[in-house]
């Protein structure tokens, strides 16, 4: 059997591990079909995007273990992980994936709460009288 390639993707608090192996294009997230796990179409598109860009849709089976964060963070972490796994399969995919911006880890996270404030930037309600 063809050796499977694996990669890790992160976004906000979400961490996903992706295992890529030769197959017929089945994508599984936490033992569910990805269309069932990510009910929103734009999140499904995020997961499919690197495969479409590399033009290998239907050639690989993808198994994803997702933990932490919300659905959107997990979908975007999966996108990064699939792109990284595709690079291990074939380094010639790099220019297309890089141009589409799939190899860059989004560094944004939650801003910490400051003292004297209700949240990170929101102040307590001010009453003049």
C-alpha positions in Angstrom: 0.0 0.0 0.0 1.1 3.6 -0.7 2.5 5.2 2.4 0.1 7.9 3.7 1.2 11.5 4.1 0.2 13.4 7.2 0.3 17.1 8.2 -0.9 19.4 11.0 -2.9 22.6 10.5 -3.8 25.2 13.2 -6.1 28.2 13.3 -7.1 30.1 16.4 -7.6 27.3 19.0 -8.3 24.6 16.4 -5.8 21.9 15.6 -6.3 19.3 12.8 -4.2 16.3 11.8 -4.7 15.2 8.2 -3.8 11.8 6.8 -3.7 11.7 3.0 -3.6 8.4 1.1 -4.3 7.3 -2.5 -8.1 6.7 -3.0 -11.3 7.9 -4.6 -11.7 11.3 -3.0 -13.5 10.4 0.3 -13.0 13.1 3.0 -13.7 12.1 6.6 -13.6 14.4 9.6 -13.8 12.8 13.1 -15.3 9.6 11.6 -18.1 11.6 9.8 -18.4 12.6 6.1 -17.1 16.2 5.9 -20.4 17.4 4.4 -22.1 16.2 7.5 -19.5 17.5 9.9 -19.3 21.0 8.2 -23.0 21.7 7.3 -22.3 25.1 5.8 -21.3 25.1 2.1 -18.6 27.7 2.5 -16.8 25.6 5.1 -17.1 22.6 2.8 -15.5 24.7 0.1 -12.6 25.7 2.5 -11.9 22.0 3.0 -12.0 21.2 -0.8 -10.1 24.3 -1.9 -6.5 22.9 -1.8 -7.5 19.7 -3.6 -9.2 21.7 -6.4 -6.2 24.1 -6.7 -3.8 21.2 -7.1 -6.3 19.5 -9.4 -6.3 16.2 -7.5 -10.0 16.0 -6.5 -11.0 12.4 -6.4 -7.4 11.0 -6.3 -6.8 11.0 -2.5 -8.7 9.9 0.6 -8.4 12.4 3.4 -8.9 11.5 7.1 -9.0 14.4 9.5 -8.8 14.5 13.3 -10.1 17.9 14.4 -9.9 19.2 18.0 -10.6 22.5 19.7 -12.0 25.8 18.5 -15.2 26.2 16.4 -16.3 24.8 13.1 -14.8 27.7 11.1 -11.4 27.5 12.8 -11.4 23.7 12.2 -12.3 24.1 8.5 -9.5 26.6 8.0 -7.0 24.5 9.9 -8.0 21.5 7.8 -7.4 23.6 4.6 -3.8 24.4 5.8 -3.2 20.8 6.8 -4.4 19.4 3.4 -2.2 21.9 1.6 0.8 20.9 3.6 0.1 17.2 3.1 -0.2 17.7 -0.7 3.3 19.3 -0.7 4.7 16.1 0.8 3.0 14.1 -2.0 4.3 16.3 -4.8 6.4 19.5 -4.3 5.4 20.7 -7.7 2.0 21.8 -6.2 3.8 24.5 -4.3 3.5 27.5 -6.7 -0.3 27.0 -7.2 -1.0 26.5 -3.5 1.3 29.4 -2.5 -0.4 31.7 -5.0 -3.8 30.8 -3.6 -2.5 31.6 -0.1 -3.1 28.1 1.4 0.4 27.6 2.8 0.2 30.6 5.2 -0.8 30.0 8.8 -3.3 32.7 9.9 -1.7 34.1 13.1 -4.8 35.9 14.4 -6.0 34.8 17.8 -8.2 36.2 20.6 -7.0 39.4 22.1 -6.5 39.2 25.8 -8.8 41.0 28.3 -7.4 44.2 29.8 -7.9 45.3 33.4 -10.3 48.2 33.8 -12.2 46.9 30.8 -15.2 44.6 30.4 -13.6 42.7 27.5 -10.4 43.2 25.4 -11.5 46.7 24.3 -15.0 47.2 25.6 -15.1 49.5 28.6 -17.5 49.3 31.4 -20.7 51.4 30.9 -20.0 55.1 31.9 -22.6 57.0 33.8 -22.2 60.8 34.1 -24.9 61.1 36.7 
